[in-house]
Amino acid sequence: MNTFSRFFIVAISLLAPDVGAACTGASEASPLYCVNTPGDHFYTPDLAEYTSTVANNGASSAEGIRALVFTTQVANSVRLLRLWNGEISDHFYTTNATEAVGAAGYVNEEQAPMYIYQTQMCGSVPFYRSFSIDNTDHFYSVNETEHDSAVALGYEYELIQGYVFPPPGFESPTTTSTEPTASESSTPNPKKSLPAGSIVAITLSIIASLLLGISLWIIWIRKSRRAADPELEAHSYPLLAQRDDSSSVSEKTRPSANASSAVTGSSRSVSISQGTQTRQEYLTAQLRTIQRQLQSRLSAVTGGSSGLDESMEQNDVLRARITALERELELHHPPPGYLD
């Protein structure tokens, strides 16, 4: 594994949320009570406030403990703000400070602080939020069946406000309806929502996997090329370009060079062994041609020793050139003037 891949794996491990390092469970949480008054669901962790509200409002009904929340902030928790709108008699709870400021007609009640998790951790469950326009009432629940029943009665699902602990005796529903009602099909399905932390972790894992795969693919390509031709980098010569038809050397005496240029035009190098064989074939053909020329001159010389001396001198020059070329071949270097 190269340094590039190691860097991204370390980055992912640092960015991934360490849930186990700061996990406060239900044993540290407090009951969240609910009072149901006409047109309003009121939630508070303050038992005295809960009993007082029930006693002072004859039309209200005590619904008991609806969830477990923190009354002091713990790691990874956020404040659950409580707001009140006196004109429509509705309590509104949110962890979004911007949403709280922008809620028209609502004022922040700085009583009985509550804290919940933003992501699902430590055994917490979703805290579903829905709203009824007809009743001007916000409704919160950890029970999916209860939430679905509220939606069927006209409440509109808004979002998962956060994650809390279920009350004692709470049991998650094991079965769900396969045929949703019309109001359910038109609203988001809270059971399919993923926590923000899980989405980030999944996204980072996918990116790391892609980068690692690309790095391994590049390494494999490089090794494949080197295995196919080990001498590609250290020993290679460019291909001989095709000669013009007006060249003084006949195309028949060097078929290997022209064939190599035509067939392997996409390749940029040839090995020394192939180049050496091509040079040897060419030198052999050249030597035979010179010998035929020498024989022709010897046969044509009839006018005395001057013509014979001239032919022998030319022959010696040609032989000396051939000897120099063969010496160059032994050193694996292209001879000067080769194929000129």
C-alpha positions in Angstrom: 0.0 0.0 0.0 1.5 3.4 -1.0 1.7 6.5 1.2 -1.2 8.1 -0.7 -3.6 5.3 0.4 -2.4 5.3 4.0 -3.1 9.0 4.3 -6.7 8.7 3.3 -7.3 5.7 5.6 -5.9 7.6 8.6 -8.0 10.6 7.6 -11.2 8.5 7.6 -10.4 7.1 11.0 -9.9 10.6 12.4 -13.1 12.0 10.9 -15.3 9.0 11.9 -17.3 9.8 15.0 -16.0 8.0 18.1 -19.3 7.1 19.7 -17.9 4.8 22.4 -15.5 7.5 23.7 -18.4 9.7 25.0 -21.6 7.7 25.4 -24.1 8.6 28.2 -27.0 6.2 28.4 -30.6 6.2 29.6 -29.5 5.7 33.2 -28.4 9.3 33.3 -31.5 10.7 31.6 -34.7 12.1 33.2 -38.4 11.5 32.4 -40.1 13.8 29.9 -43.7 14.2 31.0 -46.6 15.2 28.7 -49.8 17.0 29.4 -52.5 16.9 26.6 -54.7 20.0 26.7 -57.2 20.9 23.9 -55.1 22.0 20.9 -51.7 21.6 22.7 -49.2 18.9 23.8 -47.0 20.2 26.6 -43.7 18.4 27.4 -41.6 19.0 30.5 -39.0 17.2 32.5 -40.1 19.1 35.6 -42.4 16.8 37.7 -43.7 19.7 39.8 -44.5 21.7 36.6 -46.2 18.7 35.2 -48.5 18.0 38.2 -49.3 21.7 38.5 -50.4 22.0 34.9 -52.7 19.0 35.2 -54.2 20.3 38.5 -54.8 23.9 37.2 -56.4 22.9 33.9 -59.5 20.7 34.3 -59.6 20.0 30.5 -56.1 18.6 30.4 -55.1 15.0 30.7 -51.9 13.6 32.1 -50.2 11.3 29.6 -47.3 10.4 31.8 -43.7 9.7 30.8 -43.3 10.0 27.0 -39.5 9.8 26.7 -36.2 10.2 28.6 -34.0 13.3 28.1 -31.0 14.9 29.8 -31.5 17.9 32.0 -27.8 18.8 31.8 -25.7 18.8 28.7 -23.7 15.7 28.0 -21.2 14.9 25.2 -22.8 15.0 21.7 -26.1 16.5 23.0 -27.8 19.7 22.1 -30.4 21.9 23.8 -34.0 21.2 23.0 -35.6 24.7 23.0 -39.1 25.2 24.3 -41.3 27.9 22.7 -44.8 29.1 23.3 -47.4 30.8 21.1 -50.2 32.3 23.2 -52.3 33.3 20.2 -52.8 29.7 19.0 -52.0 28.0 22.4 -49.2 25.8 21.1 -45.9 24.6 22.5 -43.1 24.1 20.0 -39.8 22.3 20.6 -36.7 22.4 18.4 -33.0 22.0 18.5 -32.5 24.5 15.7 -31.8 28.0 17.1 -32.4 29.6 13.7 -35.8 27.9 13.4 -36.7 29.1 16.9 -35.9 32.7 16.1 -37.8 32.6 12.8 -41.0 31.0 14.3 -43.5 33.8 14.1 -45.5 34.4 17.2 -43.5 32.0 19.4 -41.4 33.1 22.4 -38.6 31.1 24.0 -39.5 29.8 27.5 -36.3 29.5 29.5 -37.6 26.8 31.9 -36.7 23.2 32.5 -33.7 22.8 30.2 -33.6 19.7 28.0 -30.8 18.1 26.0 -31.0 15.3 23.4 -28.7 13.7 20.9 -28.4 14.9 17.3 -27.5 11.5 16.0 -28.7 8.0 17.1 -26.3 6.6 19.7 -26.1 4.9 23.1 -29.4 3.1 22.6 -31.4 6.2 21.7 -34.5 6.2 19.4 -35.9 8.8 17.0 -38.1 11.6 18.4 -40.6 12.2 15.7 -42.2 15.7 15.2 -45.5 16.3 13.4 -47.9 19.2 13.2 -51.6 19.6 12.8 -52.7 22.7 10.9 -56.3 22.3 12.0 -55.5 21.9 15.7 -52.4 24.2 15.5 -50.6 21.6 17.6 -47.1 20.2 17.6 -46.9 16.5 18.5 -43.8 14.5 19.5 -43.4 10.8 20.0 -40.9 7.9 20.1 -43.5 5.4 19.2 -43.8 4.8 15.5 -47.3 3.3 15.8 -48.5 6.3 17.8 -46.9 8.6 15.3 -48.5 6.8 12.3 -51.9 7.1 14.0 -51.4 10.8 14.5 -50.6 11.2 10.8 -53.8 9.3 9.9 -55.8 11.8 12.0 -54.4 14.7 10.1 -51.0 15.5 11.6 -48.3 16.1 9.0 -44.9 14.5 9.6 -42.1 17.2 9.7 -38.8 15.5 10.8 -36.9 13.6 13.4 -36.2 16.3 16.0 -33.4 14.3 17.6 -32.8 11.2 19.5 -34.0 10.4 23.0 -34.4 7.3 25.2 -37.7 5.4 25.2 -39.8 5.4 28.4 -39.9 2.3 30.7 -41.9 -0.5 29.2 -41.6 0.8 25.7 -41.6 -1.8 23.0 -40.7 -1.2 19.4 -43.3 -2.3 16.9 -42.3 -5.5 15.1 -44.7 -5.2 12.2 -45.8 -2.4 9.9 -48.6 -2.0 7.4 -47.7 -2.8 3.8 -50.4 -0.5 2.5 -49.9 3.1 3.7 -52.8 5.5 3.9 -53.0 8.5 1.6 -51.7 10.9 4.2 -48.8 8.6 5.0 -47.8 8.3 1.4 -47.7 12.0 0.9 -45.3 12.6 3.8 -41.7 11.5 4.4 -41.2 8.1 6.0 -39.3 8.7 9.3 -38.3 5.1 9.5 -36.1 5.4 6.4 -34.3 8.5 7.7 -30.6 8.1 8.5 -28.7 10.0 11.2 -26.5 12.7 10.0 -23.4 11.1 11.5 -24.1 7.8 9.7 -24.5 9.6 6.4 -21.1 11.4 6.9 -19.4 8.1 7.8 -20.8 6.2 4.9 -19.9 9.0 2.4 -16.3 9.2 3.7 -16.0 5.4 3.5 -17.1 5.4 -0.1 -14.6 8.2 -1.0 -11.8 6.3 0.8 -12.6 3.1 -1.1 -12.7 4.8 -4.4 -9.3 6.5 -3.8 -7.8 3.3 -2.6 -9.1 1.4 -5.7 -7.7 4.1 -8.1 -4.3 3.9 -6.4 -4.1 0.1 -6.6 -5.2 0.2 -10.3 -2.4 2.7 -11.2 0.1 0.4 -9.4 -1.2 -2.6 -11.3 -0.9 -0.9 -14.7 2.7 0.1 -14.0 3.7 -3.3 -12.9 2.0 -4.9 -16.0 3.9 -2.7 -18.4 7.2 -3.4 -16.7 6.5 -7.2 -16.7 5.6 -7.1 -20.4 9.0 -5.5 -21.4 11.7 -5.4 -18.7 14.1 -3.6 -21.0 11.6 -1.0 -22.1 13.1 1.9 -20.0 16.9 1.0 -19.9 17.4 -0.3 -23.4 15.3 1.0 -26.3 15.8 2.7 -29.6 13.3 4.6 -31.5 11.8 2.9 -34.6 13.4 3.7 -37.9 11.1 6.0 -39.9 10.0 4.9 -43.3 12.3 5.9 -46.0 11.4 7.8 -49.1 11.1 5.9 -52.4 14.0 7.9 -53.7 16.5 6.3 -51.2 19.6 4.9 -52.7 19.2 1.6 -50.9 16.7 -0.9 -52.3 13.6 -1.6 -50.2 14.2 -5.4 -50.9 17.5 -5.3 -49.0 15.9 -4.0 -45.7 12.4 -5.4 -45.4 12.6 -5.7 -41.6 13.0 -2.0 -40.9 10.1 -1.0 -43.2 7.8 -3.8 -42.0 8.6 -2.8 -38.4 7.6 0.9 -39.1 4.3 -0.1 -40.8 3.1 -2.8 -38.4 4.2 -1.2 -35.1 3.5 2.4 -35.8 1.8 2.7 -32.4 4.9 1.4 -30.6 7.8 3.8 -29.8 10.7 1.4 -29.1 12.3 -1.9 -30.1 14.6 -4.2 -28.2 18.4 -4.5 -28.8 18.1 -8.1 -29.9 15.6 -7.3 -32.7 17.7 -4.3 -33.8 20.9 -6.5 -33.8 19.3 -9.1 -36.0 18.1 -6.5 -38.5 21.6 -5.0 -38.7 23.2 -8.4 -39.3 20.8 -9.3 -42.1 21.4 -5.9 -43.7 25.2 -6.2 -43.4 25.1 -9.7 -44.9 23.1 -8.5 -47.9 25.5 -5.5 -48.3 28.5 -7.7 -48.2 27.1 -10.0 -50.9 26.3 -7.0 -53.0 29.9 -5.7 -52.6 31.3 -9.1 -53.5 29.2 -9.2 -56.7 30.4 -5.7 -57.6 34.0 -6.8 -57.0 33.6 -9.9 -59.2 32.1 -7.8 -61.9 35.0 -5.4 -61.9 37.6 -8.2 -62.0 35.9 -9.7 -65.0 35.7 -6.3 -66.7 39.4 -5.4 -66.2 41.3 -6.3 -69.3 43.3 -3.1 -69.9 46.3 -3.7 -67.7 47.2 -3.6 -64.0 45.9 0.0 -63.4 42.2 -1.0 -63.6 42.8 -4.0 -61.4 44.7 -1.9 -58.8 41.8 0.6 -58.7 39.2 -2.2 -58.1 41.3 -3.8 -55.4 41.7 -0.5 -53.6 37.9 0.0 -53.7 37.4 -3.5 -52.4 39.8 -2.9 -49.5 37.8 0.3 -48.6 34.5 -1.6 -48.6 35.9 -4.4 -46.5 37.3 -1.9 -44.0 33.9 -0.3 -43.7 32.2 -3.7 -43.1 34.7 -4.6 -40.4 34.0 -1.3 -38.6 30.3 -1.9 -38.8 30.6 -5.4 -37.3 32.7 -4.0 -34.5 30.0 -1.5 -33.7 27.4 -4.3 -33.6 29.4 -6.1 -31.0 29.2 -3.0 -28.7 25.3 -2.8 -29.2 25.4 0.7 -30.6 23.8 1.8 -33.8 26.7 2.4 -36.3 27.1 5.9 -37.8 25.4 6.3 -41.2 23.4 3.1 -40.7 21.0 2.5 -43.6 22.1 5.8 -45.2 
